[in-house]
Amino acid sequence: MSSKYKIYPAIGIARVGNSEDKIYLAPEKPGALPFELDEHGNLRLDPTTNEPIPVSEFKDPSGKIKRQAARFKIYVYDDVNPEGRELKIGDEIQGIGSKGKLKDIQWTTYLANKKSSWYQFKQLEGEHGYSPTHPLRNADITDPKARQKLIIDPGPQTVLGKRGKAQFSRDGNPSYATTFPPKLKPYSIDTLGEVMTNDDHNLIVLGGPGKSGSYKTTETEFGEPRISNYPNNPGWFDDISDGPVTAFLVYYDELDDMYRYLQIEDPAWVVVGYPRYAPEIEDMVSMDEVINNVGIRDLAGDLYMYGTGNFDNPTPVTEANLTQWQNSSKKYNPDYYPYFYRDIWPILSRPFKMQWVTSVLAQSSQPHNTGYQGNFQEDLLSQPPSGRQDPYASMRAKIYMALRQPGQENMFFPTSDPAEFQNYKPLMPLLLGDNPLTNTVPSKFLRLTETMLFIIKQWKEGKFINEKLAGIDTGKLDLAENQGMAITKGVLSNGLGGAFNPGAEVAWNIRDKNTYSKPYQINANRSFLPNMITSSVGTTPGVNLYERASLSLGDNIKTGMEPGDLTKYSALPWQADFNECSNENVDVTYEAWNVLYDRPDNGADPSSNQKNFLGLWWPSHRPMQVAIPVSGEFVEWASGIPQNTSLNYEGDYKMVTNWNDLGFVKSIVKDGQIQGYYQQERNHDKLGPQLTHTYKAPTKKKSK
C-alpha cells in the first residue's frame, strides 16, 4: 500500500501584530472567527464543551494587536484514507523501501521580504512581463551588491520536536549571513517573525510586529522620512513576508535499527499579511476563488467542470501533456450542477454583510437585502425548477444580467453606446477594479472570476442543486474528497481576490499560472529548499544543507518562486496603500470617454456632460464606516487618520504609527443569531473621536 504525504494548508496566511505574546489561529472556514491559541500554539478549549474558543478580543490587555498564526499539518493519503487524514506521532510511515513509527517532524520555513529591491508598482503594467524601462524601487542604488541588501533575508529556520522555536531575526540565525536594513524611522525592523511547534508537532508560523520605516532620515535629507506615493516610497521597508514551508518525517526503522528521514515532496507556502480588521465580512472575490479559477482554467484542476468537452470520461492531464491541454480549445461543462448553499449563495449574500463596513451599501435599496420581500430572497432564489415549472427564473436572470462580464471591466453600465449609457443601472459588483487610475492597461471596475460567473450562469439557467432539500451535507462531502484541500480553501477564502491595485495579502501575481506547479501548489524554486544528508543512527536528527545562491533580484517567476516573491509586488510600506484604498472618483460618462481623457480632472471639457462615480476599493478589508454598539450609529472607521487630501500624505504616515489603534469589527450574537457586526477595541485616546453619520445600523429582517 503506497502512501503520499502532503503539507496543508497548501498556502497559509499569517498576519502581523504588535502584541509580544498573544496569538490566534487563522480562520479555516469562510467568514469565520479565528480561534484562540496559547503561547505554545495550542488551541484553547472550552472546559465545558472541549471545543476551540473563538476570538472575542483581537488585542491584548495593553491594547496591542494579537498576531494571526498560520498552522501547518501533515496529511497522509493511502488506500485506507483516500480523502486524507492528519498524521500523528506514532503512526506508521511508509518510506522508500522501509517503514517505521513516526517519531518527529522536522519543519523548515524560509521567510523574506523583497519589496525594496523590486520594480515599482504601476497598476497593471508588468503583469505579463516588465518592459526594459520599467523603473525599480530605490533606483538610485545601482550596484548589485548594494541592491542585494535591500532584501530582508533572515535565512531559513528549522524546528522539530514539541514546542520548538526559532526566530527570523537579525541575530536569530548565527550560521547564516542575514541581511536586514539599517536603522529606520519611525520604526526599525529587526525580525520578520518566528516559527514554533505545538504539542501535536504542528508548525506554527508567526509574522512580524508590523513595523515600517525609512533609512532616509532628517539627519541625511530634509523632510525625511516621508511618504509621497501609495505603492512606492524610496528608502522604506516593512516586515510583510512570505516563503516556503517544508518538512521531513523522522521515523524509526526497527528492522535496520536506525532513524530515517522522508522528505515531503511538495512544499507549502506561507504569506504574512496585515491584520484582518473585519474577519467575518467576506470579500466579493476571495483569494481562494482567484486561485481556484487559475487551477481550473490553466492547470486542469477540475476536468468535469472545465475541459476539452469530454466531461464524463476526460483524458487525464499529466505534466507531460499539460501544455498541449492549455493550448487546446476548452469550455465549461453545460451539464455541471453547482450546489446552492456551498457555491452560489455565498456569492449572492456577500453584499448584505458588506453593508456593515460601508454606509454606501447600508443606505442602498439596491440588491443587498436578503430578507423577506428583499430582492435577494433566499427562499425563492434557492428553489430549483420542478419539472416544467420554474417560477423564479426571471428573478435569477435579473441578477445574472446585472453582473459585469469579461471585457466589461471598464463599463459602469451594460452598454458602450453614449446615447444609452445612462439609461441602465450599474453593473455589479459595484467596486473598483485593478486600475481605475490610468488609461494604461485600464481596468476600472471589479468583476467575478470566469468560474464564479459560470456557476452563477448555471444557477440562472436552473441547473443547480439545493443541497438542503436534497439532504446532502456538502461540508462532509468536501472533507470526504480531500481533507487537506478543504482546509486550504477555507484559509484562502479569508484573503482578498481583487481589486489588485496592488491588493492586500498579495497582488495580481496569484492569477499567473506560472506561479503554480499544480492547482493550489506554489511553484517553488527548489534551490532554496533544504536537502537532507542521509539519515544517521541513533536519536540525533539529520542535518540540513543549503546549497544556494543569494535570493534573486530579477523576474524569475517561470523558474520558480523564492522566499519573498509572492509579496514583493505589494505596496511599500503596506500602510500607505491600506490608508488610501478607501474610495476613488472614476469617470463613468461612457466607455469611450476613458480613451479620450486620461483622468476626469485632466483636460476634460466642462460642457461635455461628464459624470463621475465615487467608487469603493474593498471595504471588507479596509472598512469605511462601521456601526458602534448600543446606539447603532455609523462612524468613520479611520477617523483620526486622514485620507490624503493634499500632497503631504500625512494620513499614510500616520497609518504607519497608528494602524494598531484602529478598531475591529465583530459579530454580536443573541439567542444563537447574529444581530450585526459592530466596532470594538478602538483606541480613542490615540485617535480621538469618530465622525458620526445620521443613519443607523440596518435592522435584521425576518425571513418569511
N, C-alpha and C positions, 0 to 999 in steps of 0.2 A: 504494500500500500504506500503510494507516494504521498508526500506531504509538502505543501507550499506554505511559506511563512511570509507575512506581509505586515508592514507598519501602517497603522491607522490612527487618526485620520491621515489621508494621503497629503493633505495640506491643512495645517493647523493655524489658528490665529491667536496670538498673544497681544496684549495691549499695555502701553506704558502707564505708569502711575508713580507718584512720588512718595507713597507710603513705604516705609522701610521693611515692614514685615507682614502686612495684611494682604492676602491674595484671595482670588476666587477663580473658579474654573470656567473656561469659555463655554457658552451655551452650545449644546449639541443637538438642538431642535430649533426649527424656525420660530423667531419671535418669542423665545423662551428666556426666562431669567437665568443668569448664571448661578452656580452653586458655591457655597462657602467651602473654603479649604483651610486646613490647619497649617501651621508653619512648616510641616513636612510634605505638604502637597496631598494629604489625605482628605477625602470628603468628610465634612462634619455631618453627622447623622442625628436625626431627631430621636431622642431616647425613647419616645413612646411608639413611633411608627417604624423606626430604623430606616427611614427614607432620607435622602440627601436634603439639606436645608437650603432653600433658595436665598439669594442675597436680598436682604432687606435694606441695607445701607451700603453705598458704594464708596464711602470714605471711612477712614479710621477715626478714633475718638479725637484726634488732634486736627481733623478736617482735611487730611491728605488722602488723595485718591488711591484706592487699592489697585494693585496690578492684576490684570487678567492673565491667567496661566493657560498655556496650550498643553494638553496632556496627550501623550502618545502611548499606544499599547501594541503588542504583537498579537496577531491573529493567525491561527493555523487553519488551512483548508486541506481536507483529505476526503476519502470516500465516505467516512462516517459523518463528517461535518462539511458537506459541500458549500454550505452557506457561511462557514467560518465560525470559529469560537475563540474566545480570548485565551491566550496561552498563559499558564500558571506555572510557578516554580514547582518542580517535582513531576511535571508532565514528561512523557517520553518524547524524545527528539529523534527524528529520522534524519541522520546526516548522510554524507556521501560515503556509502559503504560501511557505515557504523551507526550505532544508536546508543542512547543512554538517557538518564534523567536530567532534566534542566536544573542547573544549579544557580545560574545567574544570567543576567542580560547586561552586556557592555554597550552603552549608548555613546554615540559621538555626535555632537552638534557643532555647527560652524556658522556663526552669525557675523555679518559685516554690513557696513554702510558705504555705498559708493556714490552717494548723491553729489558731493562736492567735486568729484572727478568727472562727472558725466556731462552729456550735452545739455544745453539749455532746453527747457521745456517750452515749446511754441505750438500749443494746441495740437493739431493732428499731424503737423509736419514731423516726419521721422518715423511714423508708424510703419511704413513699408520701406524703410531704409533712409538714412540721413544723407543729405547732399554734402558734397565736399566743403561747401561754405557754411554749413550749419555751425553756429557758434557753440563753444564749450562754456560750461560754468568755470569761473576763475580763469578766464582765458589769458590773463596777464602772467600766469605761471606756465611757462612753456617747456621747461626742462623735464623730460620724462621721469627722472628720479625724484624731482620735487613734486610732480603731479601724483606720483605713487603715494606720497604722504598725505594726499587729500582723501585717501581711502581709510576709513576707520576699520582696522583689521586686528582683532584681538586673538586671531588664530582659533583652531578647533579645540574643543574641550570634551573630555571623556569622563563619564561617571559610570559606576557599577555598584552592585550590592544594594542594600537597603539604606535609604537616607544619605546617599552620596551627594556631594555638592561641588560645584566649580563655578568660577566667575569669568565672565567675558570682560575683564577689566584691564586697565593699563598694566597692572602688576600681577594679574591672575594667571599668567602662563609663563613661568620662568624659562622654559625650554624653547620659547618661541619669540621671534623678533616682532613684537606687536607694533602697530602704528596707530597713534592717537593724535588728535590735533593739539596745538599748543594751548596756552591759557586763553580762555574765551570770555567775552562779556555778552550778556549778563551772567551766563552760566557755563562753566567748563564741563567737558564731557570726559569722564574717566572710566565709563563702563557702558556696555550695551545690554547688560542684564546677567542672568545666571541660569544654570541648569541644576536640577536635583532629581533624585529618585525617591518615590514614596515607599510606603511599606509593602506595596504589591509589586515593586520593581518597575512600575511605570515611569516614563520620563516626564518631567515637568519642566517646561521652558518658560522663563520669565524675561520680559523685556526690560528696558532701561527706565530711569526715573522721569523721563520726559523733558530732559534738558536740551536747550538750544542756545547757541552763542556764536559770536563772530570774533575772529582774531584781529579784525580791523577796529582798533580801539581809539579812544580820544587821544592817547599818547602818540599814536602814529599818524592819524589823519583826522582833521577837524570834522566834527559832527558824527563820528562813528562811535559805537556801532549803530547802524540804521537799517531799516527795511525799505526798499523802494520798488518792490516788484512782488506780485503774488506767488510766482513759482521759482524765481531765480534771484538769489541775493549773494553777491560776491563776499567771500570771507566767512560765510555762515556754515555751521554744521548742526545736525540734530542727531538724536540717538534712536531713530527708527532703524529697523534692520530686517534681514531675512537670511535664510540659509538652509542647507540640507540637514536631515536627521537620519543617521544610520545606526545599525545595531548588529551585534554579534551575539548569537546564542552560545552560552558556555554550558556544556553538558559533560557528564562523567561517563566515559566508556568503560564499563566494568570488565568487558572481555579483554581489553588491552591495558586496563588499569591506568588510564590517563584522562586528562581533561582535553576536550576538543572544542573547536570554535567553528560555528556555522554562520556565515555571513548572510544577512537578509539581502536578497538580490536588488530590490528596488528601494532607493531612499525615499523618505517622506520629505516634506518641506515645511518650514515654519515662517510665518510672516508676523512681524511686530508692528502693529498699527497704533493709532491714537485712541483715546477712550471712546467707548460707545455710550453716549450720554442718554440715549433713549433706546435701550437694548430690545424692548418689546415691540417697537414700531418698525415694521419691515420696510425695506426699500421697494420701490416699484419694480426694479430689476435687481436681483441679488447676484452676488459673485458666483454662487452655485449655478444659477441659470445661464450665465455667460460661459462658464467653463463647461457646463453640460452641452451647450449649443456647439462649442468647438469640438467636443468629443463626438457628438452625433454627426455633424456635418463634415468634419475634416478627418476624423480618426476612426470611423466605422464603429462608433460606440454602441449603436442600437440598430442593427440591421433589420429588425422588424418594423421600426418606425421610419427609417430613412435609408435608402439604398438604391440599387440599380433597377429595382422593380420586382424581383422575385422574392417577395417578402415572406412567404410561407416556408421556403426552403432556400435561404440565401447562400451564396458561395462564401465560405469562410474567408475573412480578410486577415492575412498574416503580415508580418513585417516585410516579407519579400514582395507581396503584391499590393501593398498599401498605396504606393504611388500610382499604380495603374487604376486602383479604385478611386483615388482622389481625382484623377483626370477623366473619369468616365461620366456619363450622363446619369444624374441621380434625381430622386424625388422622394417626397413623403408618401407614406402608405395611406391611400384613401380609405382603407378599412381599419385604421387604427382607432381604438376607442379609449380615450383617457378617462380617468376617474374624476368625478366632480369635486369631491372634498379634498383629495390629495393634489390634483393637478390644476383645477380650474378655479375653484372658489378662493384659494389664497391670492390669486392674481386680481380677481374682481373686488375683493374686500379690502385690499391694501389702502386705497384712498380713504376709506372710512376711518381707519386707525390714524392715518396721517393728519387728520384734522386736529389732532391733539398737539401737533407741533408746528402748526401754521394757521394763522387766523384767516388766510385766504380761503382755505377749504372749510374752516369752521363756519364761515358766513355763507358759503356757497350752497345753492339748491341743486346744483348740477351733480352728476351721478356719483354721490358719495353716501347716500342714505340706504342702508341695508335693512332697515326696519319695515314694519307693516306699512303697505302702500308706498314704500320708497321705490325709487327707480331701479334699485338693485335687490328686489325682494328674493331672498334666499329660497323660500319655499316654492316659488314659481320657477326661478331660473334653474333649480336643481332637478326639475321634472323632465325625464327623457320622453320622447314620443312613445305613444302606446298604440301599436297597430298603425292605422292611418290617421290617428288623432295626434295633433301636435299644437295645442292651443297657445303655447308660449314661444313659438318660432319667431314671431315678429319682435318680441322683446329681446331675444338673443341676437337677432340680426341687427337691431338698432344699436346694441352695444358694440358688436363687432365692427360695424361701419364707422364707428367713432374712433377706432384705433388707427394710429399712424402706421403705415405700411413701409416696407423697404423702398427707398427712393423718395420718401416724403419727409426726410429729416429737416428740410428747410421750409416746409409748408406748415403754416399755422392753421389754415382752413383747407378742406379737402378739394381744392381746385387751384389751378395756376392761372385762371382767367381773371385779369384785373376787374372786369365788369361784374363777375360773380363772386369775387374773392371774399367779400364781406357779408355774403348772404347765408353763411353757414356757421354752425357752432364750431369751436376749436377742436382740432384733433387731439386725441389722448395718447399717452399721458401728457398732462399739462405741466411739464417740467422741461428745464433747459437741457440741451444736448451737449455733445462733445466739444463743439466750437461755435458758440454764438457770438464770439468776439471779433472775428475777422472773416474776410471772404476768401482767404487762402485755405483751401480744403474746409469749407464751412459745413457745419452740422448743427443747426440751430436748436433743434428740439429732440427730446428723448423718444425712442421707440422701444418696443419689446423686441426680444430676440426672434429670429426666424422660427425657432422651435416653439417658443411661447405663442407666437401668432398662429402657428399651425394647430396647436392644441385648442386655442380659442375658436379657430375656424371649424374644427371638428365638432366642438360643442354647439356652435351656431347652426351647423347642419343637422344637429340631433344625434350625432354619433358620439355618445358618451355614456358612462355608467354611473349611476348614483349608488355608490358602494354601501351606503346605509340601508337603502331599500333592498339591495341585493344580499345583505348580510355578509359583506366582505370586510375584513379588518386589514386595511392597506398597510397599517403600521407593522403588523406581523408579517404581512406579505413581503414588505421591503426587507425586513430582517431575515426572512427565510431565503431571500435571494442572495444577500450579501451583507452581513452584519457590519463589517468594517466600512463598506461604501455608504451604508445608511448613516453612519456617524459622520463620515466625511461630508456628505451632502448637508447634514444638519448643521455642522460647524460653518460651512461656507455660505449657508443661507443667511447668515447674520453679517456678511460682508457686502460691500457696495458693488453693484454691477453696472453702474452708469449714473450720471454722465462722467466721462473721463476727461476732465479739464483741470488738473490731471487726474483727479479721482480721490479716493480715500485710502484704503489699505494698499492698493496697487493701482496701476494705470492701465492704459489700453493694451499693454503687452500681454495681459492674460487672455486676450482673444486672438493671439497669434498662435497658429498651430505648431510653429517651431518651438514654442515654449514647452511643449509636452512630448514625451516619448510614447505615450498611450493615453487614453482618456483619464483625466484627473491625475496623471503622473508627470511631475515636472521632469523635463529632460536635463538631468544633472550632468555637468562636466565631471567625469569620474577622476580627473586629475586631482580634484580637491576632496576626494573621499578617501577614507582610511583603507590601507592594505594591511592584512594581518600576517604576521610571522606564523609559521606552522606552530601548532599547539605545543605547550610544554607540559611535562609530567608534574603532578602534584596539584596544589591548590592555588598556585600563583597564576593570575590571569596572563594572557598573552600580551604582547607589546605592539602598539600601533606604529607604523612607519608612514610618514607623509613625504612622498617624493613629488614635489610640486614646485611650479614657478610662482611668481607673485600673482596676486589677483589682477585680472586683465583691466586695462584702461580702455579697451576697444569694444566694438559692437560684435559680440560673439554669440548671439542668440542661437544660431544654427549649429554651433559646435557644442552647445550645452550650457546650462545655467550655472553660474558660480555664486558663492555667497555674496549677497548684496545686489544681485541682478534683478530681482523682482521689484524692489522698492526704489531703485536708482532713478526711475523716470518721474518719481513723485516730487511734490513741491519742497523747496528748501528755504527756510525751515517749514515744517508742516503747518505751524500755527498761522502763517501768513495766508496761505490758501484757505485754511479752515475758517478764518475770520471772514474772508471775502466771498466764500462760496455760500452766500445768503440769497441774493437776488441780482437780476441783471435786466437792463432795459434792452429789448430786442425789437428791431423793426419788423412789422408784420403787414406792411402796406399791401404787397403781393409778392410772390416768389421772385419775379424778375427784378424787383427793386434791389434785392441783395446783390445783383450783378452790377447795377448801375452806381450804387452808393456803398462805400465801404462801411460806414457806421451811420446811424441815424443823426448824429450831431456833426457829421463831417461832409460838408458840401451839398447837403440836401436842399432842395428848393422849398422854401416855406409855403409856397402856394400849391404844393403837389399832393395835398391830402394825405400826407404821411401819417401812419398810425404806428404806435409803439405798444408793446406788451411788457409789463414788469413781471418777468418770469422768475421762478424759484429753481435753485440747484437741486439739493437733496436734503429737505428739512428733517427727514428721519435720522440723518447723521449729524447735521448742523441745524438744530431747531431754530425756528424764527420767533414764534410766540408760543408760550406754554401756559397752562392753567395752574392756578395755585389752589390748594385745598381750602375747604370750608366755603369761601366766597365764590369760587369758580371763576374768578376774574382771569382774563388773559393778560399776560405781561410780556414785555420784550425779554427774551431769554438771555441775550448777551448785553443787557443794559450795564453800563459802566465800561464796556469795551467798544469803542466807536467803530462803526463801519467807516470805511475810508471815504471821506467827503473832500479831501484835499490831497496834495501831493506829499504830505508829510508821513503818510502811512502810520500814524501814531497808533491806530487801532491794532494793526498787525503786531507791532512791537509789544503793545500791552497784552495781547493774547499770549505772547511768549512768556510773560511774567505772571499772568493771572488765569491761564487755562484751568488750573486746578481749583479755582474758586467758583467755577460755574456749577449750576445745579444739574441733577439727574432727573429724568422723567421716568416714573414708575407707576404701575397699576395700583389702584385701590380696589380691594375685593370685599364684597359684602354678601353674606349668605352664599358663598361659592361662586358669585357672579362678578365679573369685572365691571366696576362702575365708571371707570375712566382712567386716564393717565395724567398724573399731576407731578409738578416740580417738587423736589426735596433737596436738602443739603446744600443750598446755595450759600456762599459766604457773603452775606450782606455787608459785613464790616469792611471787607476789602473792595467790593464792587458798588456799594451804595444802593439806593432804592431802585426799583424797576419801574419803567414806564408802563402804565396800565392802559387798558382799552375799555370801550363802553360795552362790548359784548361779553358774554359769559360762556363757560364750557358747555358743550352740547349735552342735552339730556338723553339718557338711554331710552330708546323706543322699544316697545314690546312687539314681538312678532305675533302675527295673527294666530 
